[in-house]
């Protein structure tokens, strides 16, 4: 019955089944626990995901005491090979009687806590990312308003299996200690079958070829698309998303006879390409800080700077360390990185295509470009 209600998770016959994120589970559990705290026991709860897909999810392990109520929702990752599939995400809600009280969101057992800068959550906060925080706050507020409750609420998200599962993720390397992150910008888990993704990329490139395109604009994902919209608002670019498959995208572009490719990518992706890494998924390779540090060392950077860069959590942090050291060093390193990016992109396509790359940061904006970018922009 629940599968029928959530039929939007399999919109087309034969398509891989989608799931829902830990953020969606936490939001649904928070809504159910708030309803329970106000005297409404239920077996399922409906929420709208940030992507706009309505879901009806089963509510499990409901408990109520004098001050709090808690409920769980079971994570379903669809056909995505996700280690969180099947785990329970809990929300405990305590009603606050003060009419000026806000909706407070925190993490309990199994939800990681941030210990290093450079992440979406501040140091000391539970690793509940901005979108889930917003959706949790929104549904709790809506329920309180609907039932005329004038106080606030404290919502604590917990994942009993989170601490153990987090050891199999990159959270410890990112300075997120004690558990998993509560994630999900869309609320929906899209299946990550590599071949299915590559086939989808190829189909999109085929469409561009059939429409007469001789040059491609390729971005790894939404960040690149957003950058294009912000910085080239007067140009009608159509970009193909390649996810982590930069190498496969170049191979197919060459095979299909495109004249050139312009990559527009976040520093966190393109720095890997400067090291010859053509599948940028973290499970295959990282080395971002090592690559940036090596380029800084090439220009005589102080050992303290190199150590700071090596220990950075994000490429933005490493960039900021460079900038603080000296703008001249920063510019040399970025230019050196762009030269290597150009070398590896050209090598992958056997020097048969015009290749350009623009590198940016969400925090610092445009960072650098390779030598042929301006020429390619004129031809797109």
N, C-alpha and C positions, 0 to 999 in steps of 0.2 A: 504493500500500500504506500509506504513512504517513498519507494523507488518511483511509483507513478507520479507522486507529487513533485518529485525532483527530476522530472524527465528532461529538464534543460541541461542536465549534466551529460546527456548523450543526445545532442541535437540532431545527429544524422546517423542513419543506419550504417553499421560497420566502422564507425569512428571510435577511437579509443575513449573509454569512459573517463570523464573528468571527476575530480574530487573537490574537497573544500579544505581550506587552510586551518592551521592552529588558531589563527585570528578569528575566523568564522566560528569555530568551535567555542572559543572563549566568549565571544559575543553572545552566542545562543545560550550558553550555560549561565552567563550573567543575567540575561533576560529572564530565564526560567527561575533562577534563584531569587531575583527581585520579586517576581510574581508569587513565588512560594512564601517569601517573607511577608507579603501582604495578604496571605491567606488563600492563595490560588494554587492548588496542586494540579499538575498536568503531566501528561505522558509525552508530549511533543511540543515544539515551539517553532514559530516561523520567524525568519529574519531575511532582510534584503542584503545581499553582498554589495560591496563597493562597485563591483562590475555591473550591478543592476539585475542579477539573477536571484529570484526569490527561492528560498529553501525552507523545507520543513524537516526538522531534525528531531530524533528521538532524545528524550531526557531520561537520564539514568541516575541511580544512587542518590535520590533526593533525601535530604535530612534537614530538620528544623529544630531549633532550640529557642530559648527565650529571647536571645539577642540576634541570632544569625540564621541564615538558611543557605544551604549549598546544594548544587546540582552538577551533574557531569554530562558531557556530550562526547560521543565516540568519534575519533578522527577517521575520516575515510579519504584516502588519497587517490581513489579511482584506480586507473591503470598505471599510475606513476610509482616507480620503485622508491618509495619514501620510507625511511626508518620509523617515522611517526605513525604510520598506518595502523589503525586499530587501538591506539592508546586512548586513555580517557583524559579529557581536559576539564578541570573543575573550576567553578566559580563559587566563592563564598561571599554573601552579601550581608552586611550589617547596616541596618537602618539607623540613621543619625537624626536625632530629634531636633537639633538646632535648625531653625528655619533658614539661617544663613549658611548652613553647611553645604559644601560642594560635593561633587561625586569624586571620590578619591580612588585611584586605581593603583594597585601594587601587586607584586608577585609573591607567591608563597613557595612551598616546597616544589623543587623540580623546575622552577623558572629561574633562568640565569640572571645574574646581576652584573652590570657593566662596571669595569674597573679601569678601563683605558679610554682616552679621548678618541674622537674621530668617528664615532658610531651615531646612529640616529637618536639614541637615548643618552642622557647625561650620565656622567660617572655617579655611581651609587644607585641609579634607578634600576628597577626591574627591566629586563630585556623584552619589553612589550613595545613593539614598534609603533610609530605614530598612527598609522591607519587603524590597526586594532584598538588602540587607545581611544581613537575618535569614535569608532563604531560601538565599543562597549559603553562609553559615556553617553552616546546618543540613545541607545536602546534602554538603558537604565533610567535616564531622564524621562523618556517617553512613558515608561511604565509608571513611574512615580507621579507624573503629571496626570496620566489617565485615571489613576485611583485617588487623586486629590491629596497625595501625601506632600506636605510642605517642607519636610526636612531634606537631608541629603542621604548619601549612602557611601559606604566603604566597600569596594569590590576587590577581592583578593583572588588572583588566578593561580592555580597550582597544577602541576603535572607530576603525579606520583612516580612515574618512570623516567622523568626528565633528567635527573642527575646522571643516571647510568647511561642513557641514550646520548647525552651531550658529549660523552667521551668519544663517540664515533663521528662527531661533527667538527667543524672548524671553530666552534665557540671558544674552546680553551686558548687557541692561538690568537683569537680576537680580543682576549681579555674579558670574556663573558664567563663568569664562574658560577658553578653550582647548578647548572641546568640548561634547558633549551631556551630558545627565543620564541616569542609569540609573533608570528609573521603573517604577511599577506597583504599586498597592496590592492589586489583585485578580489580577494576572498575565495578565489577559485584556484584549484590545482590543475594546471594543464599537463597532460601526460607528456613525459619527457623521453619517449622512445627516440633514440638518436636517429635511427634510420627514417622514422616517420617525420622527424623535424627536417632532416636533410632533403627528403623527398618534397616536403612542403616548400622549402627554400628554392629547390629546382623548378617547381611548378610556377612559383612567383617570377622567377627569372625568365622562364619560357614565355610567360604572359608579356613581360616587358619587351622581349625580343620580337614577339608576334606583333606588337604595337609599333614596331619600328625603332625601338631604342637601340642606339649604338654604344651608349655609355650607361653605366649603372652607378647609382648611389647606394651604398650598403652601410647599414648600421647594425651593431650587435643587438640593440634593443630600443626600449622607449626613451632612454636618456639621449641617444643620438638623434632620434626623431624630434624630441623637444628642443634640442640644440639647434637643429635645422630651422624649426619654426621661429625660434627667437632671433636667430642671426641672419636668416635669409628669408624674411617675411615677404619680400617682394618677388621671390622666385618660387615657382610651382614645382618643387622637387617631389619625386616619388621615390621613397627609399625602400629597399628590400631588407628585411630583418634577417640576419644570419645567425643570431644567438651566439653560441661559442664556436661555430663552425666556420672560421675565417678561411682556413685552408681549403676545405671542401667547396666553399663558395667561389674562391679564386679558380680552383680546378675547373668548375663547371662553367664559369664565365669564359675561361680560355677555350674550353671545348665548344661552346656555343658561338664563338667568334665575336664576342664583344670587343670593341676597340679600346675601351678603358674602364677603369673602376675608380670611384672615389669612396674611400672609407671614412666615416665620421664616427669616432669612438671615444669613449671615456678613457682617461689615463689608466685606470685600473685594468682595462682590457689591452690597450695598445702597448703599454710597457711590456707586456708578455711577448707581443709580436717582435719587439726590439731584441728579444732573446731567442727569436726563431720559433717561439711556441705558437702553433697554428690552431690548436684546440684549446681555448682559453678557460675551459671548465676547471675549477680548483681541484677536482679529483684527479686530473691528469698532471697538472703542473701549476706551480705558483711562481716563485722566484721574482716577484715584482720588486721587493725591497733590495734583493741582491743585485738585480739588473740596474736599478737606479743608483745604488751605492757604487757599483763598479764604474759607472760612467762618471760619477763624482770623483772617485779615486783617480781616474784617468787624468783629471785636471788638477790633481794635487790637493784635494780636499783634506782638511784636518781629520785625523783619526777620530776625534770626538764627534764630528759631523757624521762620518761614515757609520759610527756605532749608533748614533741617534736615528739615522735613516734605516739601518738594518732592523732596529727594534720598533720601528713605526708600525702602527696597526693598519693604517690605510695609506694609499699613495698620496692622498691629500696631505696627510701628516708629514710624509717624507718630502713632498714639495715645499711645504711650509718651513721645514728645517733648512732646506736649500735656500729659500728666499731670505730667511733670517740671517743666514751665514753671509750671503752677498748676492746681489742681483746679477752680478757678472757671472758668478758660478752657476746660478740658476739658469741663465740664458745659454751658457755653454752646454750644460747637461741636457737641456731640452733640445737644443740643436743636434747634439750627438745622438740622442734617442731617436729623433725624427729621421736622421740619416740611416740608422740601423733598421728602423721600421721600413723605410723605403727599400733598402737593400733586400730584406727578407721577402717583402711583398713582390718585388720584381723577380727575385730568384724563384719563387714559387710558380710564377707564370712564365718562366724561361725567357724573360725579356721580350715577350711577344705583345705586351699591352702597355698602354699608358696607365700608370698607377699613381694615385695620390692618397694622402691620408691627412685628416685634420684631427688633432687631439685636443680634448677639452676636459674640464673638471666642473662638476655641478656647483662647486663652491667657488672656484677661481675663474671660471669662464674659459675662454679660448686660451690655449697654451702654445700650440705650434702647428706647423704644417710642413709637408714635404715639398720638394722642388717643383713638381708639375701641377700642383693644385690649381693655381690661377689659370693655367692653360685649359685644364679639364673643365673647370667651372664655366669657361666661355663656350665650351662645346656641348654641355649638357642641356 
